[in-house]
């Protein structure tokens, strides 16, 4: 049984995974702010309380989907709304994304 090609493929995947996580796209027309409080289904961002939509997702800075109880207070996020005005997606920004967004007007 030859495991050489599988070992090489696995090594490439493990090396490439962090690079792919940095290529994620942020939601279009998203707002930005810091999380003040979370009491699901409500989340307070930049002093405003919003309701999270059913099926909403939260992505951490490693691009993993997390549950609302793991959304850290103080996290710098971008968030998008559904057609009812509820939050449908929250993305915790990485240091590189924060820097990139700080440079854009």
Kinemage of the C-alpha trace (Angstrom):
@kinemage 1
@onewidth
@group {chain A} dominant
@subgroup {mainchain}
@vectorlist {calphas} color= white
{ca unk a 1} P 0.000 0.000 0.000
{ca unk a 2} L 1.498 3.307 -1.106
{ca unk a 3} L 0.674 6.207 1.159
{ca unk a 4} L 3.207 8.663 -0.281
{ca unk a 5} L 0.821 10.651 -2.523
{ca unk a 6} L -1.774 10.899 0.253
{ca unk a 7} L 0.784 12.191 2.731
{ca unk a 8} L 1.937 14.837 0.258
{ca unk a 9} L -1.644 15.899 -0.517
{ca unk a 10} L -2.442 16.164 3.183
{ca unk a 11} L 0.684 18.243 3.824
{ca unk a 12} L -0.226 20.640 0.993
{ca unk a 13} L -3.776 20.976 2.305
{ca unk a 14} L -2.558 21.755 5.816
{ca unk a 15} L -0.103 24.348 4.542
{ca unk a 16} L -2.648 25.973 2.218
{ca unk a 17} L -5.515 26.137 4.741
{ca unk a 18} L -4.377 29.338 6.535
{ca unk a 19} L -3.788 31.058 3.202
{ca unk a 20} L -7.282 30.157 2.011
{ca unk a 21} L -8.830 31.493 5.216
{ca unk a 22} L -7.321 34.896 4.430
{ca unk a 23} L -9.064 34.938 1.047
{ca unk a 24} L -12.581 34.987 2.455
{ca unk a 25} L -14.979 37.560 1.151
{ca unk a 26} L -16.742 39.888 3.533
{ca unk a 27} L -20.480 40.521 3.145
{ca unk a 28} L -21.447 43.235 0.694
{ca unk a 29} L -23.036 46.398 2.136
{ca unk a 30} L -21.897 45.357 5.604
{ca unk a 31} L -21.678 47.641 8.591
{ca unk a 32} L -18.769 47.571 11.005
{ca unk a 33} L -18.592 47.852 14.761
{ca unk a 34} L -17.531 46.313 18.061
{ca unk a 35} L -19.701 43.787 19.879
{ca unk a 36} L -20.991 45.257 23.141
{ca unk a 37} L -23.217 42.415 24.375
{ca unk a 38} L -24.762 39.142 23.246
{ca unk a 39} L -27.965 37.668 24.591
{ca unk a 40} L -29.224 35.493 21.760
{ca unk a 41} L -31.214 36.282 19.667
{ca unk a 42} L -30.188 39.853 20.470
{ca unk a 43} L -26.734 41.281 19.885
{ca unk a 44} L -25.590 44.810 20.673
{ca unk a 45} L -23.052 46.274 18.268
{ca unk a 46} L -21.767 49.848 18.520
{ca unk a 47} L -24.464 50.685 21.053
{ca unk a 48} L -27.391 49.481 18.908
{ca unk a 49} L -29.336 46.316 19.698
{ca unk a 50} L -30.169 44.085 16.733
{ca unk a 51} L -32.031 40.800 16.393
{ca unk a 52} L -30.279 37.877 14.738
{ca unk a 53} L -32.260 36.241 11.949
{ca unk a 54} L -33.119 32.543 12.056
{ca unk a 55} L -30.311 30.715 10.272
{ca unk a 56} L -27.852 33.573 10.720
{ca unk a 57} L -24.165 32.703 10.784
{ca unk a 58} L -21.224 33.983 12.771
{ca unk a 59} L -17.710 33.401 11.447
{ca unk a 60} L -14.684 33.764 13.691
{ca unk a 61} L -11.324 35.154 12.604
{ca unk a 62} L -10.318 31.658 11.430
{ca unk a 63} L -13.430 31.523 9.203
{ca unk a 64} L -15.102 28.844 11.340
{ca unk a 65} L -18.812 29.043 12.035
{ca unk a 66} L -19.404 29.633 15.745
{ca unk a 67} L -22.511 29.823 17.920
{ca unk a 68} L -23.619 33.130 19.466
{ca unk a 69} L -22.334 32.187 22.925
{ca unk a 70} L -18.796 32.163 21.478
{ca unk a 71} L -19.090 35.659 19.956
{ca unk a 72} L -16.622 37.617 22.102
{ca unk a 73} L -17.615 40.965 23.565
{ca unk a 74} L -15.300 43.618 22.152
{ca unk a 75} L -14.728 41.790 18.855
{ca unk a 76} L -14.431 44.026 15.796
{ca unk a 77} L -16.962 42.711 13.286
{ca unk a 78} L -18.727 43.397 10.027
{ca unk a 79} L -22.366 42.416 9.820
{ca unk a 80} L -25.055 42.237 7.156
{ca unk a 81} L -28.836 42.362 7.288
{ca unk a 82} L -31.585 40.303 5.706
{ca unk a 83} L -34.645 41.830 4.014
{ca unk a 84} L -36.423 42.148 7.391
{ca unk a 85} L -33.632 44.183 8.981
{ca unk a 86} L -32.319 41.324 11.135
{ca unk a 87} L -28.647 40.378 11.178
{ca unk a 88} L -28.042 37.460 8.816
{ca unk a 89} L -24.244 37.322 8.984
{ca unk a 90} L -21.526 38.430 11.392
{ca unk a 91} L -17.838 38.108 10.567
{ca unk a 92} L -15.130 38.670 13.173
{ca unk a 93} L -12.337 40.549 11.426
{ca unk a 94} L -8.740 39.413 11.361
{ca unk a 95} L -5.932 41.901 11.995
{ca unk a 96} L -5.224 42.025 8.254
{ca unk a 97} L -8.883 42.694 7.414
{ca unk a 98} L -9.097 45.445 10.052
{ca unk a 99} L -5.980 47.065 8.623
{ca unk a 100} L -7.302 46.814 5.060
{ca unk a 101} L -10.696 48.300 6.027
{ca unk a 102} L -9.045 51.100 8.001
{ca unk a 103} L -7.186 52.146 4.839
{ca unk a 104} L -10.282 52.281 2.624
{ca unk a 105} L -12.279 55.524 2.619
